[in-house]
Amino acid sequence: MVLAAATLLGLALRSAACAGDRLREYPQVSLVPPYRPLVWGDLNVIHTTDTHGWLLGHQKKSWAEPYYSGDLGDFSSFVTHMKQIAIDKDVDLLLIDSGDLHDGTGLSDGYPPGGVDAHESNKFLERLPYDLMTIGNHELYVYADTYDMYTNFVLHLDGRYLTSNVNITIFDSDGKPKSVPVGVIFNFTQNDVNTTVQTVDDMVKEQWFAEAIVEEPDVFVLIGHMPVSYDSWPTVFNAVRAVHPLTPILVFGGHTHIRDCQQYDGRSMALESGRYMETIGWMSADLDAARGNHDNVTFTRRYLDQNRVTYEYHTQTSNQTFDTDDGRSITNGLQELATDFDLSYLYGIAHQDYTMNQNPYPSNGSLLSLFIENAVPYALAINNTRDSIPNLIIINSWALRFDVLRGSFTKNDQLTTMQYKDSFLYIANVTSRIANQVLPTMNNPIAAKRKRDDIEEEIWNREIDDTRYRAWLEEMDHRPGVGGREATSSNWTFGYVTRDSCPDADDADDTVHTALPYYTAPYYIGSNPPNVTADTPIDLVFLDYLGKEIIGILNSLQKEKNYTMNDISLYSPTLTNEVLGLYARAMWN
């Protein structure tokens, strides 16, 4: 078998229902199935990445959510069937994940006080037969999360959680600190204390790396939480190629939340498989035909929509024969966890969709408009002694993580939309004339580009704005021809329309879709300016991490006062992840 001779390198790299015959709870609408079978090779891989706690799948009916409506139990059943198909075909099948299990839904983030993010939800991932996994940046923001991964999750995987450039400091039985490997990631710099991340350039110079690649296997399998395009994978790839110029190399990355593929040469393929349990990646390679020659390796890749229709199609099962006992058990367990975390707690009913980019900003359908013009001003006025003082509120448009979709707005929806716990700060007595110039200055094209360049690492590390993901959606929508917004065929449905950099670039999606509309938004957005005179002193309110930038702009706009960080105070105890719940409870009941 191929895997007996495979060398596996984990690289933490950067930029970086009921038992019995269960009827589909999701989707509740008709879905178009895949339009052709998967192509199998000698070595095959099912790949996930950036799942971010979306283990119960996407449960709303707004498009394109039903196409991502499978849950982890469904995925488990799918993997079980696929593993059996591989045995019947006498080929190898790996199940691989490239990191970021934390931060994204109530299943990971809705734990009660005293708990640890994703500690409970990760127990269900442990039940899947993952052959290889590695760490993501969202496993490194909080030491308690990293330590929980090291002491629980990693040990369960028993050597299948690959390590290279991420270490965690623990304490031995004598109370002495020691640094031990915990995973692999891109050149991440916002990791918490007692964790370290080595750069990719330095990692490939390590003695252990040279020793790991000294023998020639049938294939190298490289995994890491790093994008396969425009990043540091070539550094790793070239280090391997310098020793083994012809050995096939399979690379599995993550972090940018897009469907992407690269071939660094004719005997390699690198795959990135989306986000949020929307996409399941597939790669196959014919290694036998390439053994002993210089010919290109025959690869295939496919991006599968994550739903039961997809799974039943590829496993040739029905709604009555698809579910496995373990799959049903995982689904039931996740639903019980959601109940334990009270994730169905109802704040209100949203009577329409509010999207981040499918509606223009500003507009009645824009989540950005709803958030900054209505929800934030309402929430910050609650029990605030400064409520009578006019204010202007500025936030980043990329502070929100997901759409608010029509229907029940629950605790889980609140956490998926905004899980970050950022504070609102303010500077008092800024004249309206000056305050009203701050937002345009921040969004000035030259200033905005400079700002993006200055904080590129911060944005990349925290991954608030999904820069590449949004650029990918924009390109998808604006692309002319088949699959564009102008497509009118009633046989097509909304979803991802991928064009990657591998052969047959327009033929990688498993299901044919029409691209969702996409509208750009300013980098920064603000509340409606108060109706006051130009000289009226107002409160300038902003998110906590914007303080330094706001101070610099105020000092550039006027010379009457030299503002410093000492002029900044806490505006409200309300945090960003509480805003929409407060608003929905008051306005959507």
C-alpha positions, -999 to 999 in steps of 0.1 A, spaced: 0 0 0 12 35 -7 9 48 28 34 23 42 61 44 24 47 79 28 65 107 47 41 129 65 52 164 75 30 188 95 38 224 88 23 252 109 28 278 83 15 313 74 7 337 50 -10 314 77 -321 139 148 -336 107 159 -325 71 158 -336 48 131 -342 59 95 -336 96 100 -352 118 74 -333 149 64 -337 175 90 -315 196 68 -318 205 40 -355 213 41 -354 223 4 -346 205 -28 -309 205 -37 -292 198 -70 -269 168 -67 -233 165 -80 -232 160 -117 -204 134 -120 -187 108 -98 -154 114 -81 -123 101 -97 -103 77 -76 -66 71 -77 -40 50 -59 -39 76 -31 -71 96 -22 -77 123 4 -108 138 20 -98 172 34 -114 197 58 -101 230 72 -112 260 91 -144 243 104 -146 269 133 -172 250 153 -198 246 125 -203 210 134 -241 211 132 -239 225 97 -257 255 83 -293 254 94 -310 284 77 -330 282 45 -316 313 28 -293 305 -1 -268 291 -3 -270 278 32 -289 245 24 -260 234 3 -239 233 35 -265 218 57 -248 185 66 -237 180 101 -206 162 115 -227 131 120 -236 131 83 -199 137 75 -189 108 97 -213 85 79 -199 97 46 -163 90 57 -173 55 69 -188 47 35 -159 62 16 -134 42 37 -152 10 27 -152 20 -9 -115 25 -7 -111 -10 8 -132 -25 -20 -111 -7 -46 -79 -17 -28 -66 19 -27 -56 43 1 -79 70 15 -67 96 40 -88 119 61 -70 152 68 -77 185 86 -56 217 85 -66 235 116 -89 262 131 -114 242 151 -121 271 175 -141 304 173 -171 304 151 -204 290 165 -221 284 198 -209 248 199 -173 260 203 -178 294 219 -211 291 238 -196 272 268 -206 283 303 -184 303 326 -153 284 336 -153 263 304 -127 262 276 -135 271 240 -142 240 218 -133 216 247 -167 199 243 -172 202 206 -138 188 199 -148 155 216 -170 149 185 -142 155 161 -121 130 180 -147 103 170 -139 107 133 -110 86 119 -88 115 110 -54 102 98 -37 136 101 -45 169 117 -26 201 127 -31 234 145 -46 267 133 -41 302 146 -74 301 164 -60 274 186 -33 299 198 -50 331 208 -57 319 244 -32 297 263 -60 278 280 -73 267 245 -38 256 234 -32 238 267 -65 220 263 -56 209 228 -22 196 240 -35 178 271 -67 163 256 -72 165 218 -36 159 207 -31 129 230 -63 113 217 -49 115 181 -19 94 193 8 108 169 -15 119 141 -15 155 152 16 166 134 41 190 150 68 212 136 70 250 144 45 256 172 55 249 208 37 253 241 53 258 275 41 234 302 54 226 336 69 192 346 63 174 379 89 196 396 71 228 385 99 236 360 88 250 326 96 232 294 87 239 258 72 210 238 58 207 203 20 212 199 14 218 161 22 236 129 11 270 115 21 300 93 44 328 106 18 337 132 27 364 157 -4 370 178 -1 337 198 -7 339 235 20 338 262 37 305 268 33 295 231 59 300 204 58 300 166 89 295 145 91 311 111 88 289 80 122 300 68 138 289 100 118 257 103 131 242 70 167 248 82 162 226 113 181 194 116 149 175 123 135 187 90 165 175 71 163 142 88 126 138 81 131 141 43 164 123 40 148 90 29 127 89 -3 92 77 2 65 70 -25 50 104 -16 53 133 7 22 145 24 25 181 38 -2 196 59 -3 230 76 -26 260 83 -12 281 55 -27 292 22 -17 273 -9 -14 305 -29 8 336 -23 24 323 9 52 303 23 44 268 10 70 272 -18 96 275 9 87 241 22 81 226 -12 115 238 -25 133 224 5 119 190 -2 125 193 -39 161 201 -34 166 166 -19 139 147 -39 134 163 -73 108 138 -85 90 124 -55 52 132 -57 42 158 -31 6 164 -18 0 196 1 -31 205 22 -34 241 35 -60 264 50 -66 298 66 -80 320 38 -114 302 37 -114 298 -1 -115 269 -25 -81 269 -40 -56 247 -58 -20 251 -70 5 228 -87 40 239 -79 52 214 -105 38 186 -125 44 160 -98 26 179 -70 -8 194 -60 -18 217 -32 -54 220 -20 -73 244 2 -109 234 11 -129 264 21 -144 272 55 -172 267 81 -180 231 71 -192 244 37 -167 226 16 -152 191 17 -121 188 -4 -112 158 -25 -78 149 -41 -67 118 -59 -33 108 -73 -22 80 -96 12 73 -81 18 38 -96 19 53 -131 45 79 -120 68 55 -102 102 51 -119 98 79 -145 98 117 -149 62 120 -161 37 143 -146 15 127 -119 -22 125 -128 -41 144 -100 -78 153 -96 -94 176 -71 -130 184 -63 -148 208 -40 -179 191 -25 -208 210 -10 -213 197 25 -248 181 25 -265 148 26 -275 149 -11 -238 152 -20 -229 124 4 -256 100 -7 -247 106 -44 -210 97 -39 -216 67 -17 -245 54 -37 -268 52 -7 -303 65 1 -318 84 29 -327 50 45 -292 34 41 -268 63 44 -267 69 82 -243 49 103 -248 42 140 -219 64 149 -230 91 126 -264 92 142 -248 92 176 -226 122 168 -256 141 155 -276 134 186 -246 143 208 -241 176 191 -278 184 195 -276 176 232 -245 199 235 -264 227 218 -292 221 244 -267 221 273 -253 254 260 -288 269 256 -279 278 220 -316 279 210 -322 308 234 -344 332 214 -336 369 212 -361 376 185 -372 369 149 -354 385 119 -380 390 92 -355 393 64 -319 385 56 -292 410 66 -260 402 47 -225 414 48 -219 415 11 -249 402 -9 -266 436 -4 -250 470 -10 -239 491 19 -257 512 29 -291 495 24 -320 480 43 -306 445 36 -271 453 47 -259 438 80 -233 465 82 -260 492 80 -282 474 106 -253 469 130 -237 504 129 -268 525 123 -293 507 146 -279 479 167 -248 495 181 -263 529 190 -292 511 207 -270 487 227 -245 513 238 -272 536 251 -284 510 276 -276 522 312 -251 547 298 -248 580 316 -235 596 284 -265 587 264 -277 623 263 -244 634 247 -244 632 209 -219 607 195 -204 593 163 -194 556 164 -168 541 141 -160 504 136 -143 482 110 -167 467 85 -148 434 88 -156 432 125 -186 410 117 -181 373 109 -213 360 94 -247 371 80 -280 374 100 -305 353 81 -343 354 82 -359 334 110 -351 329 146 -322 349 160 -307 328 188 -278 327 211 -260 306 185 -267 332 158 -254 359 180 -221 340 184 -217 331 147 -223 367 137 -199 383 162 -180 361 186 -152 387 194 -155 404 228 -142 438 219 -149 470 239 -161 504 229 -139 533 239 -144 570 234 -128 604 233 -150 632 248 -155 668 235 -144 664 199 -162 690 179 -187 677 154 -167 693 125 -136 674 134 -153 641 143 -172 640 110 -138 641 91 -124 611 109 -143 584 90 -136 599 55 -100 602 64 -97 566 74 -114 555 42 -93 578 20 -80 554 -7 -43 563 -1 -47 563 37 -67 531 35 -40 513 15 -13 525 38 -33 513 68 -39 479 52 -2 476 46 7 487 81 -17 463 98 -15 435 72 0 411 97 -25 421 124 -54 415 100 -39 383 87 -33 369 121 -66 377 136 -85 369 104 -113 394 111 -118 406 76 -114 375 54 -96 396 29 -89 369 3 -123 353 9 -141 385 0 -119 391 -30 -127 356 -41 -164 362 -38 -161 395 -57 -142 379 -85 -168 351 -87 -197 375 -90 -181 398 -115 -168 370 -137 -186 371 -171 -203 342 -187 -216 309 -173 -220 310 -136 -221 348 -133 -249 368 -118 -266 372 -152 -272 335 -155 -309 327 -156 -312 290 -160 -338 276 -136 -316 245 -132 -289 264 -115 -288 274 -79 -267 298 -58 -234 288 -44 -197 289 -50 -184 291 -86 -147 283 -83 -119 291 -107 -86 280 -93 -51 276 -107 -50 239 -114 -60 222 -147 -96 225 -158 -98 255 -135 -136 260 -141 -145 224 -135 -135 218 -99 -168 224 -81 -188 192 -75 -222 209 -80 -230 236 -106 -240 269 -91 -247 305 -99 -226 329 -80 -242 349 -52 -242 387 -57 -213 406 -41 -210 442 -31 -180 459 -17 -181 479 15 -159 506 29 -131 494 52 -145 515 80 -182 524 87 -198 548 111 -232 556 127 -254 584 114 -237 617 123 -256 636 150 -277 666 139 -258 693 157 -238 724 148 -202 721 136 -188 734 169 -209 711 192 -187 688 213 -196 652 208 -183 618 219 -162 600 193 -167 563 200 -147 534 184 -136 498 189 -107 493 214 -81 483 188 -86 515 168 -74 539 195 -39 546 182 -51 552 147 -79 575 159 -55 596 179 -32 600 149 -60 612 127 -74 636 152 -40 652 156 -36 655 118 -70 672 114 -66 699 140 -39 716 160 -59 731 189 -53 700 211 -27 673 211 -46 641 217 -29 611 235 -40 577 246 -47 592 280 -77 609 264 -94 575 257 -119 560 282 -143 531 283 -176 541 268 -198 512 278 -194 478 295 -213 463 265 -191 442 243 -194 437 206 -206 401 209 -236 413 230 -248 440 206 -271 421 183 -287 401 211 -297 433 229 -310 448 198 -330 417 187 -346 413 221 -359 449 219 -367 453 183 -375 418 169 -402 406 193 
